Amino acid sequence: MSKYEVKDKGIKKDSEATSAVSTIFCEVENALVNSVPLKEVQEQIDTLQEKGKFPSNLQLLDAFYDSKSSSSCFAIL
């Protein structure tokens, strides 16, 4: 497990979806910047969902960070 852990930042299972996505985007980006493998990021989000700290109706599909351009993107369904 990496040293960086995705934080819930006050998100709950019933948080409004757009706000939750906006908040978690920064956490996913921070994890990728800290070289956390995407699979581990997904596992951390799954754990947050199990604890009721992230909407269960949202799923991280993919995420990308390019260190050369500092560009990042991700897809949540």
Backbone torsions as a table, in degrees:
resi	resn	phi	psi	omega
1	MET	NA	142.8	-177.8
2	SER	-77.5	172.4	178.4
3	LYS	-78.2	-24.7	-178.6
4	TYR	-90.1	132.3	176.4
5	GLU	-120.8	133.6	177.0
6	VAL	-64.9	128.4	-178.1
7	LYS	-98.8	149.8	-178.2
8	ASP	-77.0	-23.0	178.2
9	LYS	51.5	32.2	177.4
10	GLY	86.4	2.3	178.1
11	ILE	-70.3	143.4	176.4
12	LYS	-126.6	169.9	-177.3
13	LYS	-61.5	-24.3	-179.5
14	ASP	-105.8	16.2	178.0
15	SER	-64.7	147.7	177.6
16	GLU	-60.8	133.7	-169.3
17	ALA	-58.5	-47.6	-176.7
18	THR	-62.1	-42.3	178.5
19	SER	-65.9	-40.7	179.5
20	ALA	-63.4	-43.8	179.8
21	VAL	-63.5	-44.6	179.8
22	SER	-60.2	-42.2	-179.2
23	THR	-69.4	-46.3	-175.9
24	ILE	-71.1	-24.8	178.4
25	PHE	-55.3	-45.4	-179.8
26	CYS	-62.9	-38.1	179.0
27	GLU	-68.8	-40.7	177.5
28	VAL	-63.8	-44.1	178.9
29	GLU	-61.0	-45.0	178.7
30	ASN	-60.0	-41.0	178.9
31	ALA	-62.6	-45.4	-179.6
32	LEU	-66.2	-38.9	176.9
33	VAL	-60.9	-33.6	179.3
34	ASN	-89.3	19.6	174.5
35	SER	62.9	29.0	174.4
36	VAL	-79.0	126.4	178.5
37	PRO	-60.7	144.7	-177.7
38	LEU	-55.9	-38.3	178.8
39	LYS	-59.1	-40.1	179.3
40	GLU	-70.1	-37.6	175.8
41	VAL	-59.1	-45.7	179.1
42	GLN	-60.5	-42.2	178.9
43	GLU	-62.4	-39.3	178.6
44	GLN	-66.0	-39.8	177.8
45	ILE	-66.3	-41.6	176.9
46	ASP	-57.6	-41.6	178.5
47	THR	-63.6	-42.5	176.8
48	LEU	-60.4	-41.3	178.7
49	GLN	-62.5	-43.0	179.3
50	GLU	-61.5	-31.5	-179.8
51	LYS	-87.6	1.2	-180.0
52	GLY	75.6	24.2	-177.1
53	LYS	-111.2	16.2	175.4
54	PHE	-160.2	137.6	-177.3
55	PRO	-54.5	127.7	-178.3
56	SER	-72.2	-14.8	-179.9
57	ASN	-86.4	0.7	178.9
58	LEU	-108.7	143.2	-179.8
59	GLN	-136.9	130.1	175.2
60	LEU	-73.4	118.5	-179.6
61	LEU	-91.1	-43.0	-177.7
62	ASP	-165.0	158.3	176.9
63	ALA	-152.6	152.7	-175.2
64	PHE	-148.0	140.5	173.2
65	TYR	-137.9	128.2	177.4
66	ASP	-108.1	111.2	-176.6
67	SER	-68.6	-25.9	-179.9
68	LYS	-69.0	-40.0	-177.9
69	SER	-106.4	-5.1	-175.2
70	SER	59.5	27.4	177.8
71	SER	-90.7	144.1	176.5
72	SER	-145.8	154.6	174.5
73	CYS	-155.4	161.9	175.8
74	PHE	-156.6	160.2	-180.0
75	ALA	-125.1	128.5	176.0
76	ILE	-125.0	137.5	178.4
77	LEU	-109.6	NA	NA
